[in-house]
Amino acid sequence: MRRRTRIPAPPLPQRDGVDPVRVRLPVDGSWASVGEYLVERLSGAGPGVVRAMLDAGRVVGTDGRAVAPDAPYEPGMFVWFHRELPAEVPVPFPLEVVHRDAHIVVADKPHFLATTPRGTHVTQTVLARLRTELGIPSLSAAHRLDRLTAGLVLFTVRPEERGAYQTLFADRLVRKEYEAIAPYDASLALPRTVRSRILKERGIPAAREIEGKPNAVTRVELAEHRAALGRYRLVPETGQTHQLRVHLSALGIPILGDPLYPEVTAPVPPGDFRRPLQLLARRLEFTDPVTGAEHTFVSGRTLAAWHSPEQWAGQEP
């Protein structure tokens, strides 16, 4: 049985709520030096960037000391560094905390704010902002919402308890309820449970339905309608990527403001916050695996299209 490698604690503190990058040197490497390997491994950073980091002493080992560019290659060695953060347009909407205790934090996130650092969204994420604003560097996400979706997200305070909360989602022990604004179709029989097989391929923005055993199940209900718009209550039993967006699009009622469904449109320019996806994670219910408490959390946000239908009705999603 292969033994699991123990990962040392980071020798560098977080910066702007973002953890340092950790790199482990391959155990079967044949590079002459640590610098030679890092220059090759991180070639995407740009010419001279990695070398400059090494020369400036910004790459450190487990002991927190700078790693010399010509330090001999050591198989299995860990090194850490802070990457240069991209310039990000601030998301100009408040991030609300609806619950905080010794074990969890529940945030009510706005549209356009990513849950965790990824790609070009690093500091403008719920995790980075909460770590900084609440002073909890150990905070971690128990699950994620799409950047374009607003609503409730659960975070854990203690690293040793994170797995227990993640298991709630993996085992479908969290009841989640969403709200969406989409076109109203009087001929569509609702409520109904939609079942399909969804495939999300790496590098392709939109997911798609394919033949096969269903892996995505959503209960769809019409809460009310107003002129050409409907307000829908969505209760997912599974958590496939873009599941709710795919299912409503397949029903012929794509969610307003969706740049991917039913068709992929031109990317929204950074800083354009005029037309948010009209999807909200409204409710979370679960039994706390650590304290045993019964939790029910409700988002205080509203969806803009429902309150200003004249600006949305009849427009393409």
KOLDOFI-218252 format. One line per field, with one value per atom (N, C-alpha, C): residue number from 0; residue in one letter; x, y, z. Coordinates in steps of 0.05 Angstrom, whole numbers, plus 5000, padded with zeros to 4 digits. Example, Ala and Ser with C-alpha at 12.3 -4.5 7.8 and 13.67 -1.06 7.14 Angstrom:
# residues 2
nr: [0/0/0/1/1/1]
rest: [A/A/A/S/S/S]
c1: [5264/5246/5264/5257/5273/5258]
c2: [4886/4910/4934/4955/4979/5001]
c3: [5156/5156/5156/5142/5143/5157]
***
This chain:
# residues 317
nr: [0/0/0/1/1/1/2/2/2/3/3/3/4/4/4/5/5/5/6/6/6/7/7/7/8/8/8/9/9/9/10/10/10/11/11/11/12/12/12/13/13/13/14/14/14/15/15/15/16/16/16/17/17/17/18/18/18/19/19/19/20/20/20/21/21/21/22/22/22/23/23/23/24/24/24/25/25/25/26/26/26/27/27/27/28/28/28/29/29/29/30/30/30/31/31/31/32/32/32/33/33/33/34/34/34/35/35/35/36/36/36/37/37/37/38/38/38/39/39/39/40/40/40/41/41/41/42/42/42/43/43/43/44/44/44/45/45/45/46/46/46/47/47/47/48/48/48/49/49/49/50/50/50/51/51/51/52/52/52/53/53/53/54/54/54/55/55/55/56/56/56/57/57/57/58/58/58/59/59/59/60/60/60/61/61/61/62/62/62/63/63/63/64/64/64/65/65/65/66/66/66/67/67/67/68/68/68/69/69/69/70/70/70/71/71/71/72/72/72/73/73/73/74/74/74/75/75/75/76/76/76/77/77/77/78/78/78/79/79/79/80/80/80/81/81/81/82/82/82/83/83/83/84/84/84/85/85/85/86/86/86/87/87/87/88/88/88/89/89/89/90/90/90/91/91/91/92/92/92/93/93/93/94/94/94/95/95/95/96/96/96/97/97/97/98/98/98/99/99/99/100/100/100/101/101/101/102/102/102/103/103/103/104/104/104/105/105/105/106/106/106/107/107/107/108/108/108/109/109/109/110/110/110/111/111/111/112/112/112/113/113/113/114/114/114/115/115/115/116/116/116/117/117/117/118/118/118/119/119/119/120/120/120/121/121/121/122/122/122/123/123/123/124/124/124/125/125/125/126/126/126/127/127/127/128/128/128/129/129/129/130/130/130/131/131/131/132/132/132/133/133/133/134/134/134/135/135/135/136/136/136/137/137/137/138/138/138/139/139/139/140/140/140/141/141/141/142/142/142/143/143/143/144/144/144/145/145/145/146/146/146/147/147/147/148/148/148/149/149/149/150/150/150/151/151/151/152/152/152/153/153/153/154/154/154/155/155/155/156/156/156/157/157/157/158/158/158/159/159/159/160/160/160/161/161/161/162/162/162/163/163/163/164/164/164/165/165/165/166/166/166/167/167/167/168/168/168/169/169/169/170/170/170/171/171/171/172/172/172/173/173/173/174/174/174/175/175/175/176/176/176/177/177/177/178/178/178/179/179/179/180/180/180/181/181/181/182/182/182/183/183/183/184/184/184/185/185/185/186/186/186/187/187/187/188/188/188/189/189/189/190/190/190/191/191/191/192/192/192/193/193/193/194/194/194/195/195/195/196/196/196/197/197/197/198/198/198/199/199/199/200/200/200/201/201/201/202/202/202/203/203/203/204/204/204/205/205/205/206/206/206/207/207/207/208/208/208/209/209/209/210/210/210/211/211/211/212/212/212/213/213/213/214/214/214/215/215/215/216/216/216/217/217/217/218/218/218/219/219/219/220/220/220/221/221/221/222/222/222/223/223/223/224/224/224/225/225/225/226/226/226/227/227/227/228/228/228/229/229/229/230/230/230/231/231/231/232/232/232/233/233/233/234/234/234/235/235/235/236/236/236/237/237/237/238/238/238/239/239/239/240/240/240/241/241/241/242/242/242/243/243/243/244/244/244/245/245/245/246/246/246/247/247/247/248/248/248/249/249/249/250/250/250/251/251/251/252/252/252/253/253/253/254/254/254/255/255/255/256/256/256/257/257/257/258/258/258/259/259/259/260/260/260/261/261/261/262/262/262/263/263/263/264/264/264/265/265/265/266/266/266/267/267/267/268/268/268/269/269/269/270/270/270/271/271/271/272/272/272/273/273/273/274/274/274/275/275/275/276/276/276/277/277/277/278/278/278/279/279/279/280/280/280/281/281/281/282/282/282/283/283/283/284/284/284/285/285/285/286/286/286/287/287/287/288/288/288/289/289/289/290/290/290/291/291/291/292/292/292/293/293/293/294/294/294/295/295/295/296/296/296/297/297/297/298/298/298/299/299/299/300/300/300/301/301/301/302/302/302/303/303/303/304/304/304/305/305/305/306/306/306/307/307/307/308/308/308/309/309/309/310/310/310/311/311/311/312/312/312/313/313/313/314/314/314/315/315/315/316/316/316]
rest: [M/M/M/R/R/R/R/R/R/R/R/R/T/T/T/R/R/R/I/I/I/P/P/P/A/A/A/P/P/P/P/P/P/L/L/L/P/P/P/Q/Q/Q/R/R/R/D/D/D/G/G/G/V/V/V/D/D/D/P/P/P/V/V/V/R/R/R/V/V/V/R/R/R/L/L/L/P/P/P/V/V/V/D/D/D/G/G/G/S/S/S/W/W/W/A/A/A/S/S/S/V/V/V/G/G/G/E/E/E/Y/Y/Y/L/L/L/V/V/V/E/E/E/R/R/R/L/L/L/S/S/S/G/G/G/A/A/A/G/G/G/P/P/P/G/G/G/V/V/V/V/V/V/R/R/R/A/A/A/M/M/M/L/L/L/D/D/D/A/A/A/G/G/G/R/R/R/V/V/V/V/V/V/G/G/G/T/T/T/D/D/D/G/G/G/R/R/R/A/A/A/V/V/V/A/A/A/P/P/P/D/D/D/A/A/A/P/P/P/Y/Y/Y/E/E/E/P/P/P/G/G/G/M/M/M/F/F/F/V/V/V/W/W/W/F/F/F/H/H/H/R/R/R/E/E/E/L/L/L/P/P/P/A/A/A/E/E/E/V/V/V/P/P/P/V/V/V/P/P/P/F/F/F/P/P/P/L/L/L/E/E/E/V/V/V/V/V/V/H/H/H/R/R/R/D/D/D/A/A/A/H/H/H/I/I/I/V/V/V/V/V/V/A/A/A/D/D/D/K/K/K/P/P/P/H/H/H/F/F/F/L/L/L/A/A/A/T/T/T/T/T/T/P/P/P/R/R/R/G/G/G/T/T/T/H/H/H/V/V/V/T/T/T/Q/Q/Q/T/T/T/V/V/V/L/L/L/A/A/A/R/R/R/L/L/L/R/R/R/T/T/T/E/E/E/L/L/L/G/G/G/I/I/I/P/P/P/S/S/S/L/L/L/S/S/S/A/A/A/A/A/A/H/H/H/R/R/R/L/L/L/D/D/D/R/R/R/L/L/L/T/T/T/A/A/A/G/G/G/L/L/L/V/V/V/L/L/L/F/F/F/T/T/T/V/V/V/R/R/R/P/P/P/E/E/E/E/E/E/R/R/R/G/G/G/A/A/A/Y/Y/Y/Q/Q/Q/T/T/T/L/L/L/F/F/F/A/A/A/D/D/D/R/R/R/L/L/L/V/V/V/R/R/R/K/K/K/E/E/E/Y/Y/Y/E/E/E/A/A/A/I/I/I/A/A/A/P/P/P/Y/Y/Y/D/D/D/A/A/A/S/S/S/L/L/L/A/A/A/L/L/L/P/P/P/R/R/R/T/T/T/V/V/V/R/R/R/S/S/S/R/R/R/I/I/I/L/L/L/K/K/K/E/E/E/R/R/R/G/G/G/I/I/I/P/P/P/A/A/A/A/A/A/R/R/R/E/E/E/I/I/I/E/E/E/G/G/G/K/K/K/P/P/P/N/N/N/A/A/A/V/V/V/T/T/T/R/R/R/V/V/V/E/E/E/L/L/L/A/A/A/E/E/E/H/H/H/R/R/R/A/A/A/A/A/A/L/L/L/G/G/G/R/R/R/Y/Y/Y/R/R/R/L/L/L/V/V/V/P/P/P/E/E/E/T/T/T/G/G/G/Q/Q/Q/T/T/T/H/H/H/Q/Q/Q/L/L/L/R/R/R/V/V/V/H/H/H/L/L/L/S/S/S/A/A/A/L/L/L/G/G/G/I/I/I/P/P/P/I/I/I/L/L/L/G/G/G/D/D/D/P/P/P/L/L/L/Y/Y/Y/P/P/P/E/E/E/V/V/V/T/T/T/A/A/A/P/P/P/V/V/V/P/P/P/P/P/P/G/G/G/D/D/D/F/F/F/R/R/R/R/R/R/P/P/P/L/L/L/Q/Q/Q/L/L/L/L/L/L/A/A/A/R/R/R/R/R/R/L/L/L/E/E/E/F/F/F/T/T/T/D/D/D/P/P/P/V/V/V/T/T/T/G/G/G/A/A/A/E/E/E/H/H/H/T/T/T/F/F/F/V/V/V/S/S/S/G/G/G/R/R/R/T/T/T/L/L/L/A/A/A/A/A/A/W/W/W/H/H/H/S/S/S/P/P/P/E/E/E/Q/Q/Q/W/W/W/A/A/A/G/G/G/Q/Q/Q/E/E/E/P/P/P]
c1: [5017/5000/5018/5012/5028/5022/5043/5040/5034/5016/5008/5029/5038/5058/5046/5060/5051/5059/5040/5046/5051/5075/5081/5063/5062/5046/5061/5045/5058/5076/5100/5118/5113/5095/5088/5060/5055/5027/5010/4984/4966/4972/4965/4967/4940/4927/4901/4881/4884/4865/4871/4894/4900/4924/4922/4944/4968/4992/5015/5012/5025/5026/5046/5038/5056/5063/5089/5098/5116/5111/5127/5144/5170/5188/5184/5182/5177/5199/5191/5210/5229/5220/5237/5250/5254/5266/5295/5304/5333/5343/5330/5339/5364/5381/5405/5400/5380/5375/5345/5338/5310/5301/5319/5312/5307/5323/5319/5291/5283/5257/5235/5236/5215/5212/5233/5232/5217/5222/5209/5179/5175/5148/5129/5140/5123/5129/5134/5141/5118/5093/5071/5071/5087/5087/5100/5115/5128/5158/5172/5202/5213/5230/5245/5230/5204/5188/5197/5200/5207/5236/5253/5281/5283/5267/5267/5257/5237/5227/5248/5263/5284/5306/5314/5336/5328/5302/5293/5287/5291/5287/5257/5240/5211/5201/5219/5212/5226/5210/5221/5216/5232/5229/5212/5210/5194/5202/5227/5237/5232/5221/5215/5238/5261/5284/5284/5294/5295/5311/5301/5314/5332/5358/5376/5370/5372/5367/5383/5407/5424/5424/5405/5404/5400/5415/5413/5384/5377/5350/5347/5325/5319/5292/5292/5266/5247/5222/5201/5201/5219/5221/5196/5187/5165/5177/5166/5172/5146/5147/5124/5131/5111/5115/5088/5087/5063/5064/5045/5044/5036/5043/5035/5005/4989/4961/4952/4933/4924/4908/4907/4891/4861/4845/4817/4799/4777/4757/4741/4740/4724/4695/4683/4655/4641/4625/4614/4588/4586/4562/4570/4553/4560/4560/4578/4579/4568/4546/4533/4540/4543/4546/4520/4507/4481/4484/4507/4511/4541/4549/4576/4577/4591/4596/4624/4631/4658/4665/4645/4649/4644/4624/4617/4612/4614/4605/4588/4564/4547/4545/4553/4554/4532/4522/4501/4515/4525/4543/4527/4539/4526/4533/4519/4526/4554/4568/4594/4618/4613/4635/4640/4664/4670/4671/4666/4667/4696/4714/4741/4760/4785/4804/4807/4805/4809/4813/4833/4838/4844/4829/4834/4819/4803/4788/4802/4817/4832/4824/4830/4823/4793/4782/4753/4738/4740/4726/4714/4694/4682/4702/4717/4736/4757/4770/4791/4781/4757/4746/4738/4726/4718/4742/4762/4786/4798/4797/4808/4789/4764/4744/4738/4737/4731/4755/4778/4803/4804/4795/4796/4812/4839/4855/4850/4839/4834/4808/4793/4767/4769/4751/4751/4723/4719/4693/4685/4660/4650/4637/4630/4619/4622/4612/4616/4590/4588/4568/4582/4569/4580/4584/4604/4609/4585/4569/4547/4522/4522/4499/4502/4480/4481/4469/4474/4461/4480/4469/4482/4505/4527/4550/4560/4567/4576/4606/4618/4647/4652/4675/4682/4705/4705/4725/4750/4745/4767/4774/4799/4807/4800/4803/4797/4768/4750/4721/4711/4727/4718/4707/4720/4711/4683/4676/4649/4628/4633/4613/4613/4636/4636/4621/4623/4609/4578/4568/4540/4531/4546/4539/4544/4566/4571/4550/4539/4519/4490/4488/4461/4445/4458/4444/4437/4443/4436/4413/4391/4369/4374/4376/4381/4357/4351/4329/4338/4332/4340/4316/4321/4300/4311/4295/4304/4281/4289/4271/4276/4255/4257/4231/4230/4205/4183/4158/4135/4123/4118/4106/4081/4057/4032/4028/4041/4037/4055/4073/4092/4080/4077/4064/4083/4076/4093/4074/4084/4112/4119/4145/4155/4183/4192/4219/4234/4256/4272/4295/4299/4321/4336/4362/4378/4407/4422/4451/4466/4481/4495/4525/4537/4566/4578/4598/4613/4642/4652/4679/4698/4722/4742/4748/4749/4757/4733/4710/4686/4667/4660/4644/4618/4603/4576/4575/4558/4553/4531/4527/4506/4494/4469/4456/4463/4467/4474/4457/4457/4442/4456/4441/4452/4437/4446/4433/4434/4411/4411/4430/4444/4461/4454/4432/4423/4392/4383/4355/4347/4326/4317/4287/4276/4247/4243/4225/4219/4190/4186/4159/4156/4132/4127/4115/4129/4119/4098/4103/4083/4093/4075/4083/4072/4085/4078/4084/4063/4066/4082/4105/4119/4140/4142/4163/4151/4166/4158/4180/4171/4190/4188/4211/4211/4226/4216/4229/4242/4267/4283/4295/4290/4301/4318/4344/4362/4367/4365/4372/4402/4413/4441/4455/4481/4496/4515/4506/4522/4528/4551/4558/4536/4527/4507/4480/4475/4451/4425/4421/4395/4393/4415/4415/4410/4422/4417/4388/4378/4351/4329/4332/4312/4314/4338/4342/4329/4333/4322/4291/4279/4250/4240/4258/4250/4246/4256/4254/4281/4301/4327/4327/4344/4345/4355/4342/4349/4378/4392/4419/4440/4432/4451/4467/4494/4510/4518/4509/4517/4493/4470/4447/4423/4410/4414/4438/4449/4472/4494/4519/4542/4544/4543/4546/4573/4578/4604/4609/4634/4640/4632/4622/4615/4641/4646/4670/4673/4698/4702/4691/4677/4666/4638/4627/4600/4581/4569/4552/4522/4515/4488/4467/4476/4456/4464/4459/4467/4448/4460/4444/4422/4398/4375/4371/4392/4391/4402/4387/4394/4392/4413/4413/4398/4372/4355/4356/4359/4356/4375/4385/4402/4391/4387/4378/4394/4404/4419/4422/4429/4436/4466/4475/4503/4517/4537/4551/4569/4575/4592/4576/4557/4542/4515/4504/4478/4455/4461/4440/4427/4400/4385/4387/4399/4403/4384/4373/4358/4367/4379/4388/4374/4366/4351/4365/4369/4382/4363/4374/4358/4359/4371/4373/4348/4345/4323/4334/4319/4327/4316/4333/4326/4304/4304/4285/4256/4252/4225/4213/4230/4221/4222/4235/4235/4231/4208/4203/4204/4197/4197/4225/4246/4273/4283/4268/4278/4259/4233/4214/4218/4218/4221/4250/4269/4297/4309/4330/4344/4358/4361/4374/4403]
c2: [4976/5000/5025/5043/5067/5087/5096/5114/5142/5155/5183/5202/5221/5240/5261/5265/5286/5313/5331/5358/5377/5389/5407/5432/5446/5471/5492/5510/5531/5549/5554/5572/5601/5607/5635/5641/5665/5672/5678/5678/5686/5715/5722/5749/5757/5777/5786/5762/5745/5723/5699/5700/5679/5663/5637/5619/5621/5616/5614/5589/5589/5566/5546/5520/5499/5482/5476/5459/5437/5412/5390/5380/5378/5369/5339/5330/5302/5284/5261/5243/5230/5229/5217/5237/5262/5283/5280/5292/5291/5319/5339/5366/5372/5390/5395/5412/5430/5448/5453/5463/5471/5492/5512/5533/5523/5504/5493/5480/5465/5452/5472/5492/5512/5528/5535/5551/5534/5508/5491/5487/5481/5475/5499/5523/5547/5565/5552/5567/5586/5579/5596/5623/5626/5652/5674/5666/5686/5686/5695/5694/5711/5698/5712/5716/5710/5715/5697/5671/5652/5657/5662/5668/5693/5713/5737/5732/5714/5707/5693/5675/5660/5679/5697/5716/5735/5741/5759/5744/5718/5703/5699/5700/5697/5668/5650/5621/5609/5597/5587/5557/5545/5517/5513/5489/5482/5498/5505/5521/5551/5559/5587/5603/5590/5604/5604/5625/5628/5605/5595/5573/5586/5581/5592/5581/5597/5588/5563/5561/5539/5517/5517/5497/5470/5449/5423/5412/5399/5387/5365/5367/5347/5334/5309/5296/5296/5304/5305/5330/5348/5373/5391/5405/5424/5452/5469/5497/5513/5538/5555/5583/5597/5624/5637/5663/5677/5686/5678/5687/5716/5728/5755/5755/5770/5770/5787/5777/5793/5817/5838/5861/5853/5857/5849/5873/5873/5894/5887/5904/5898/5893/5873/5868/5887/5906/5928/5922/5898/5890/5879/5884/5875/5844/5835/5806/5804/5790/5789/5763/5764/5740/5736/5713/5708/5691/5678/5661/5658/5658/5653/5641/5618/5607/5595/5579/5569/5548/5539/5517/5525/5542/5549/5579/5587/5614/5610/5622/5621/5649/5651/5677/5678/5702/5707/5723/5710/5723/5736/5758/5771/5758/5765/5756/5766/5752/5759/5755/5747/5742/5711/5702/5674/5664/5638/5627/5625/5613/5609/5618/5624/5632/5612/5622/5605/5623/5616/5631/5660/5678/5707/5719/5702/5711/5701/5718/5709/5724/5750/5766/5773/5775/5781/5755/5742/5717/5718/5703/5702/5693/5672/5661/5681/5694/5713/5737/5747/5770/5763/5740/5732/5727/5714/5709/5736/5756/5782/5797/5798/5814/5803/5776/5764/5756/5757/5750/5720/5704/5674/5662/5661/5651/5621/5606/5578/5572/5592/5589/5574/5554/5539/5535/5531/5527/5498/5493/5466/5457/5477/5472/5498/5499/5522/5529/5555/5565/5577/5575/5589/5618/5630/5659/5676/5667/5684/5680/5659/5653/5667/5679/5692/5673/5679/5664/5652/5631/5620/5601/5605/5587/5581/5556/5547/5545/5556/5554/5542/5529/5517/5532/5533/5549/5532/5507/5490/5469/5468/5450/5421/5413/5385/5378/5397/5392/5395/5405/5410/5385/5363/5338/5330/5334/5327/5343/5369/5385/5380/5374/5367/5341/5323/5297/5301/5322/5328/5332/5347/5353/5328/5314/5290/5269/5267/5247/5257/5281/5294/5296/5305/5309/5338/5355/5383/5388/5400/5407/5435/5438/5463/5472/5497/5508/5533/5535/5557/5572/5596/5612/5622/5623/5632/5648/5667/5682/5674/5666/5656/5662/5659/5663/5646/5656/5641/5628/5602/5586/5572/5582/5572/5543/5533/5506/5486/5496/5478/5467/5441/5429/5428/5442/5443/5440/5429/5421/5395/5390/5365/5361/5336/5329/5322/5337/5333/5315/5295/5276/5274/5276/5273/5268/5261/5257/5282/5295/5319/5314/5323/5321/5349/5354/5379/5372/5380/5373/5396/5389/5409/5426/5452/5470/5479/5467/5475/5489/5514/5530/5518/5508/5498/5468/5459/5430/5422/5396/5388/5361/5357/5332/5311/5286/5264/5240/5220/5196/5181/5166/5150/5153/5138/5138/5166/5177/5204/5207/5230/5237/5264/5276/5302/5302/5309/5309/5335/5349/5374/5375/5384/5389/5418/5422/5449/5456/5479/5488/5518/5525/5553/5566/5585/5598/5618/5634/5654/5664/5677/5690/5718/5734/5762/5769/5774/5780/5757/5763/5743/5729/5735/5723/5705/5685/5667/5667/5663/5659/5630/5616/5587/5579/5558/5546/5520/5517/5494/5480/5454/5437/5415/5418/5398/5374/5350/5327/5319/5330/5324/5351/5350/5375/5376/5369/5371/5400/5405/5432/5443/5467/5481/5466/5448/5431/5447/5467/5481/5497/5509/5524/5506/5482/5463/5454/5447/5436/5456/5481/5501/5508/5509/5513/5491/5466/5443/5444/5456/5459/5482/5496/5519/5545/5546/5570/5577/5584/5590/5613/5611/5632/5658/5680/5706/5713/5726/5734/5712/5689/5667/5670/5672/5675/5649/5626/5600/5584/5588/5571/5589/5583/5559/5561/5585/5587/5603/5596/5611/5637/5659/5686/5697/5721/5734/5738/5734/5738/5766/5767/5793/5807/5832/5846/5849/5848/5853/5881/5881/5906/5912/5895/5898/5881/5895/5881/5887/5895/5904/5882/5858/5837/5811/5810/5785/5762/5738/5714/5713/5709/5710/5683/5675/5650/5656/5646/5652/5626/5620/5598/5609/5603/5616/5604/5577/5564/5540/5537/5514/5502/5476/5463/5438/5433/5409/5406/5382/5376/5379/5396/5401/5375/5366/5340/5342/5366/5370/5376/5394/5402/5388/5377/5364/5384/5410/5430/5428/5434/5435/5464/5466/5493/5497/5521/5531/5559/5564/5590/5600/5625/5636/5661/5664/5687/5711/5734/5759/5774/5762/5775/5772/5789/5787/5788/5778/5777/5801/5817/5843/5841/5820/5818/5816/5806/5803/5830/5848/5874/5896/5889/5908/5892/5878/5860/5875/5901/5915/5917/5914/5915/5888/5866/5839/5824/5828/5813/5817/5795/5796/5798/5800/5801/5773/5770/5745/5741/5716/5712/5721]
c3: [5000/5000/5000/4982/4979/5002/5016/5038/5028/5042/5035/5045/5027/5035/5054/5076/5095/5084/5082/5072/5095/5096/5118/5118/5140/5142/5125/5112/5096/5113/5104/5119/5114/5094/5088/5096/5106/5113/5088/5092/5070/5062/5037/5028/5016/5027/5018/5019/5039/5042/5024/5010/4990/5000/4999/5008/4989/4999/4981/4964/4941/4922/4933/4933/4941/4917/4914/4893/4905/4897/4906/4883/4887/4866/4861/4836/4830/4843/4852/4865/4845/4819/4799/4780/4791/4775/4770/4748/4741/4735/4745/4741/4758/4749/4764/4789/4787/4810/4813/4837/4842/4822/4817/4798/4770/4761/4734/4732/4753/4752/4752/4770/4772/4747/4734/4709/4688/4687/4668/4675/4701/4710/4708/4714/4714/4690/4667/4643/4634/4642/4634/4648/4669/4683/4667/4646/4629/4632/4611/4611/4634/4649/4670/4696/4697/4721/4744/4738/4759/4768/4749/4756/4774/4768/4784/4813/4815/4841/4858/4845/4858/4867/4849/4855/4878/4880/4901/4927/4928/4953/4960/4939/4944/4942/4937/4937/4962/4979/5005/5008/5025/5032/5056/5066/5090/5114/5116/5139/5137/5114/5110/5099/5095/5084/5053/5042/5013/5000/4978/4963/4942/4943/4923/4895/4875/4847/4839/4850/4842/4864/4882/4903/4889/4898/4885/4885/4864/4862/4883/4898/4920/4915/4906/4900/4924/4918/4939/4955/4950/4965/4960/4981/4979/4978/4961/4961/4959/4970/4970/4959/4948/4940/4935/4935/4928/4899/4883/4855/4853/4832/4827/4821/4836/4832/4809/4793/4770/4779/4763/4769/4766/4786/4785/4789/4774/4778/4803/4822/4846/4840/4853/4851/4870/4859/4876/4890/4901/4915/4943/4963/4990/4993/5010/5017/5045/5049/5075/5089/5115/5132/5147/5142/5155/5180/5183/5207/5211/5237/5244/5272/5274/5301/5301/5321/5323/5302/5287/5268/5239/5234/5206/5203/5178/5169/5145/5145/5121/5109/5084/5070/5050/5045/5025/5003/4983/4963/4941/4930/4907/4881/4860/4833/4827/4810/4798/4818/4842/4861/4862/4854/4855/4884/4888/4915/4925/4909/4917/4894/4900/4880/4857/4833/4809/4785/4769/4745/4750/4738/4741/4765/4778/4802/4827/4841/4863/4889/4890/4913/4913/4889/4887/4888/4911/4917/4945/4950/4977/4997/4991/5010/5018/4999/5004/5020/5013/5027/5055/5060/5087/5105/5094/5110/5120/5103/5111/5129/5121/5136/5164/5166/5191/5207/5195/5209/5215/5196/5200/5177/5179/5158/5152/5171/5166/5152/5145/5132/5106/5101/5076/5067/5041/5029/5032/5041/5042/5016/4999/4973/4957/4933/4916/4901/4895/4876/4852/4828/4805/4811/4798/4802/4795/4775/4766/4784/4800/4817/4844/4854/4881/4901/4927/4948/4968/4982/5006/5000/5014/5013/5041/5046/5072/5073/5094/5099/5126/5128/5154/5166/5193/5208/5214/5222/5231/5210/5202/5181/5187/5212/5219/5217/5214/5212/5184/5166/5139/5125/5129/5116/5124/5149/5159/5144/5140/5126/5096/5084/5056/5051/5070/5067/5066/5080/5079/5050/5035/5007/4990/4994/4978/4982/5007/5013/5009/4999/4993/5018/5040/5065/5070/5051/5052/5033/5043/5026/5016/4990/4977/4960/4962/4946/4932/4906/4890/4879/4870/4857/4831/4810/4784/4771/4754/4738/4709/4695/4668/4653/4627/4613/4623/4622/4630/4606/4608/4586/4598/4590/4600/4593/4571/4562/4576/4592/4606/4632/4634/4657/4680/4701/4725/4750/4772/4777/4763/4760/4749/4759/4757/4764/4738/4734/4709/4716/4699/4703/4676/4677/4652/4660/4640/4644/4632/4650/4642/4641/4619/4615/4614/4631/4630/4624/4601/4592/4598/4607/4614/4589/4593/4571/4554/4558/4543/4563/4557/4577/4585/4566/4572/4575/4594/4597/4577/4574/4555/4565/4556/4563/4542/4551/4534/4541/4524/4530/4552/4568/4589/4615/4635/4661/4673/4683/4694/4718/4717/4740/4751/4740/4749/4752/4776/4782/4795/4783/4794/4795/4817/4819/4811/4792/4782/4787/4801/4807/4799/4790/4784/4809/4821/4845/4838/4817/4807/4780/4766/4741/4738/4723/4720/4691/4675/4647/4634/4621/4606/4623/4649/4666/4687/4694/4715/4737/4762/4784/4792/4790/4793/4818/4831/4854/4845/4850/4840/4864/4865/4887/4874/4874/4862/4881/4871/4887/4882/4861/4854/4850/4845/4843/4819/4795/4772/4764/4752/4743/4724/4730/4714/4712/4731/4729/4725/4742/4741/4715/4706/4681/4657/4657/4636/4635/4658/4659/4651/4660/4652/4623/4613/4584/4568/4577/4563/4563/4583/4585/4567/4555/4538/4553/4578/4594/4606/4590/4600/4619/4640/4660/4648/4655/4645/4653/4635/4640/4637/4627/4624/4598/4600/4576/4563/4574/4563/4552/4563/4555/4547/4525/4508/4489/4485/4467/4481/4475/4486/4471/4487/4475/4480/4470/4474/4504/4513/4542/4551/4576/4588/4596/4587/4594/4624/4634/4663/4671/4693/4702/4692/4675/4665/4684/4702/4722/4717/4693/4688/4686/4678/4672/4686/4713/4727/4721/4722/4719/4741/4732/4751/4765/4780/4795/4823/4843/4871/4888/4903/4922/4947/4949/4968/4996/4998/5024/5027/5051/5059/5085/5086/5110/5115/5139/5145/5175/5183/5211/5214/5232/5236/5245/5229/5236/5261/5269/5293/5318/5316/5340/5342/5320/5320/5317/5315/5312/5285/5284/5259/5248/5225/5213/5189/5188/5165/5159/5136/5129/5103/5103/5080/5070/5044/5033/5034/5039/5040/5013/4993/4967/4950/4931/4912/4884/4865/4837/4822/4810/4798/4777/4761/4739/4749/4773/4783/4791/4798/4808/4786/4764/4741/4715/4712/4689/4663/4662/4637/4625/4641/4631/4621/4627/4621/4602/4605/4589/4559/4545/4515/4506/4524/4517/4516/4500/4500/4526/4537/4562/4560]
***
